[in-house]
Amino acid sequence: MKSTGWLLAACAVFSGELFAADGYPARPIRMIVPTGAGGVTDTLGRIIANRLGADLGQQVVIDNRPGASGIIGSNIVAQAVPDGYTLLMAFPTHVVNPTLFPSIPYDTVRAFAPITIVSTVAMALIVSADFPARSVQELIAYAKANPGRLNYGSVGSGSLGHLGAELFRSMAGIRMTHVPYKGAPQVLSALIAGEINMYMVASISGVVPQVKAGRVRALGVSTKQPLAVLPQVPPVADALPGYEARGWNGILAPAGTPKGIIERLHNGIVKVVRSPEFAQQLTSEGATAVGNTPLAFDAVIRADIAKWAAVIREAGIKSD
């Protein structure tokens, strides 16, 4: 009797999920973007929302909730009813926050149901035009010959560029001084002016014109393969084997969202992500369309939390 009761309960749950998915969506969907309007995450969210809405037959509304390194917006989704009507467009801080902040109001792994990574974004290691190093190998040699004299800028403690630079420092066995700025334009201006030596930049499209004009020099990219937007720039890994640092944007739902709804959303989002038009839009940003499975996305989240936790602890990084 016990086994029969368990089977009936399982069938009821399965039938409920099928029913929920079958009638979904019956009203507009809200996609929380935990950043302000503008920028890569917001732009990607709006592209996905527009095309996913057309596929689902319901409007997908962008709701910008910036603040606290993405925690404010993420917490809204973590506490939302798991019915598929509230989604999160997460960005790189999603896997950094658990270590960078002493306490956050949700469990980054358990509070969400991953749907898919929309895109990954690479970084470029750039130096000032008058810096003597012409390659990553020469940069490392310079740092070792001049301990403590190399400095680099970032858009803030715990940012992707900061972590990517600290991973580089650790793997290369060199000393560098971190100089945080309020934003990417300020870092780039400081680099051009020679106030800092190096910048691990995540917004590649903004520096390509400066590289082409000779105002700054790109020595390497953070991916294992060269980027179409900087085809002549080799991977940092060519000089520092094993080095890889990239961020991602991905879409999640609250934990407990029925599997049928997750599958419906996944299929619709992946259709957008894998379209030639979407991939072309990403190229100029040094980004790559992904569209992986929920299980694969979950594995990336867990691996990145562990990876960046090790970097943060080794470097003693604290939140601003």
N, C-alpha and C positions, 0 to 999 in steps of 0.2 A: 504493500500500500504506500509505504514511504517513497519508493522509487516512482510509483505512478503519480503521486502528488508532485514530486519534483519535476517530472516530465511535463505535467500539465502546466505547472508554473512557468517552466522554460518556454513552452509553446505560447503561453499568454504574453510573455515579454516579447518574444519574437514577432508575434502577430501585431502587438502594439507598435513596435518599431516599424513594421512594414506599413501599417496604417498611417503612422505619422509621416513617413517618407512619401507615401502615395499622395497625400493631400498637401504636400509642401512644395513651394511656399504659398500661403494663402493671404499674406499681407507683406508690406515692404520690410526689408531687412536693413538693420543698422550695422555699419562697419565702423568700429572705433579705430581711429588713427591717433596714436598717442604722441603726436607731434603737432606743431602748428601748420597752418596752410603753407604750401610751397615746400620745396625740398623733394628728395627722391622718394621717401616713404609715402608722402601725401600724393605725389604725382602717380606713383604706381597704384596706390589705393583707388584713386579716381578712375584710372584706366580699367582696372579690374572691375570696379563697381558698375561702371557704365556697360561694359560688355557682358558681365555676369547677369546683370539685371535683364538685359535683352534675352539671354538664354533661358533664364528662369521664368520670365513673364511677370516679374515683380521688380519694383524699383529697389536698388541697393543704395542707401543713403549714407554718405560719409559724415562722420561726427568726429571732428577734431577735438581731442582732449589732451593737450600738452601738459607737461609738468613732471617734476621729480624723476627725470630720466626715463620717462615712459611708464612709471609705476601707477600714476593716477588713472590713465586710460586702461591699462592692463587690469587694474583692480575692478573696474566697472564690468569688464567681461568675465572676470573670475567669479563675480557675485551674481551674474545674470542668470536668468532661467535658461536651462540647457535645451532650448527648443529650436535652435538654428536661426533665430531672429536677431542675435547679437554676435558679431564676429570681431576679431582683432587682427589688424595689420601690424604685426610685430616687426621690430628692427633690431640691430645688433645688441643694444643694451639689454634686451630681454634675457640673454644668457650671462650677462655681466653683473646685473643687479643683485642676484642672490649672494654674491661674494662681496661686492663693493659696498653694499649697505647692510648695517647690522641686523636690521629686521625689515621685512616687507610683508604686507598684509595677505599674501597668498603664497602657495607653494608653486614655484615656476613649472615643475614637472607634473604635479598631480592636479593642478587647478584647471588645466586646459586640455582640449582634444586637438592635437595637430591635424591640419588638413593638407597643406602642401607648402613647400618653399616656392615662392614666386620667382625670386632671382637671387643670385649671389653677386657680391660686388668686390672687386679687387682694389688694391691700393698701389700707389707708386711711390718709390723712395726717390725724392728729389733733393737736390742740393743747390746752394747759391751758385751763380755763374762764375764767381771768382774762387770758389773752393777748389783746392788742388787735386782732389780725387776725381778721376775720370771713370771709375768703375767701382763696383761693390767691393772687389778685392782691395783696391787702393784705399777705399774709405775705411775698411777694417784695419789695414796696415797703418793708416794715418792715426786712427784712434789709439792703436796700441803703442805707437811711437810718441804720442802726445796725450797721455792719460789725463782725463778730466777736462780737456780743452774743447771737445766736441759737444755742441749743444743742439737740441732739436725742439721744434715747436709742435703744438697740438691744439685742438679746439677745446681741450679740457681734460681733467683727470678722469680716467676710465673710458674715454672715447676710443673708438676703434683704432684711430691713428696712434694714440698714446700706447695702447696695448700692443699694437703691431710693432712699434718702435722698441718697446721694452722686451718683446720676444726676440727681436733682432739683436738687441744689446746682450741679452742673456746667452743666446746661442753663439754669438761671435766672441764672447768673453771680453767685452770692452766696457769702458766707462763713458757715460754720456749724461748731460744735464738736461732735464726736462724744463721747458719754458711754456706754460699754458697761456692761451689767448682766449678772447671772448668768442671768436668765430673764425671761419676759414679765410675770409678776405684779410683779416688782420695778420694771420700766420703767413700767408703768401706775401703780403707787403713787407713783413719783417724779413722774410727769406730773400726777397729781391734786393732789399736794402743792405743785406749782409749782417743783420742783427743776430740772426741764427744761422747755423750751418746746414741743417737738414730738416726735412718735413716728410713724414709718412702720410701722404694725403689720400683720403678716401673719396673725395669728390674729383675724380680724374678729369671730367669734362672741363672743369674750371681752370685746370693747369695746362692742358694741351696747347692752347694758344701761347702761353708763356714759354713752354718748352720749345715750340717751333720758332719763337722770336728770339730765342737764346738768352732770355732773362733768367731762366733757371735751367738746371740740367737733370734729366731723369736717368738714374743709374740702374734701376731694377723695378720689377713689378712683383707683387706679393703672391701671385699664383704660380702653379707649376708650369704653365704654358704662357707664351707671349700673348699680349692683348692686341686685338685688331686696331684699337684706337692708338696704340703705341707699338707698332709692329717691330721696330728696330731695338726696342728696349728688352733686354733679357730678364728672365726670372731671377729674383734674389737667390733662389735655391741653386742656381748654377754655381754660385760662389760659396753659398752656405747651405749645403745639402740638408734636406728635411725641412727647410723653412717654408711655411705657408701660413698666410693670414688673410682671411676674407670674412666679410660680413654677409648677412642675408636679410631679406624681407620675406616674411611668411605669414600665412593666415591660419588662425586658430579659432576654435569655438570653446565655449565653457565645457569643462569635463562633464560627462554624462549625457552629452548630446547623442541622440540615437544614431546608430551606425548607418542606417539607411539615409539619414539626412546628411551625415558626413560624406557618404559616397556621392550623393547628388551634388553637393557643393564641390567636392573634389573634381568630379567629372566636368562641371561647368567651368571651374577656374583653370583647370589644366588645358581645356580647349582654348582658352584665351592665351595662356602663357606659351603654349606651343605653336601659336600662329606666327607666320613669318613677319607680320607687321609688328608684333610685340617684340620679337627678338631684335628687329632692326632698331626699334626705339631705345633698346638697352645698350646697344653697342657703343654709342658715344659716351656713355657713362662708365665704360669699363666693366659693365655688368653682363651676366649670362642668365638667360631664362632657364628655369629648372623644371618645376612641375613634377616633383617626386611623390611617393606614396606617403600616407599618414605615418606608417611604421618607420619609413626611412627618415622622415622629418623628426620624429620622436628621437631617433638614434642620434641625429645631428645635434639636437637640443642638449641631450645628456652629455655628449662628447664635448661640445663647446663650453658648457658650464664647467666641466672638469679642466679643460685646456686653459681657459682664461682665469680660473681660480688659481691655478698654479702660477701663472704670470703675475697676477695681482699680489699674491702672498710673497713671492720671491722678490718682487720689486718694492713691496711695502706701499702699494698705491692706496690712497684714501680718497673718498668722495669729496668733491668741492664743498 
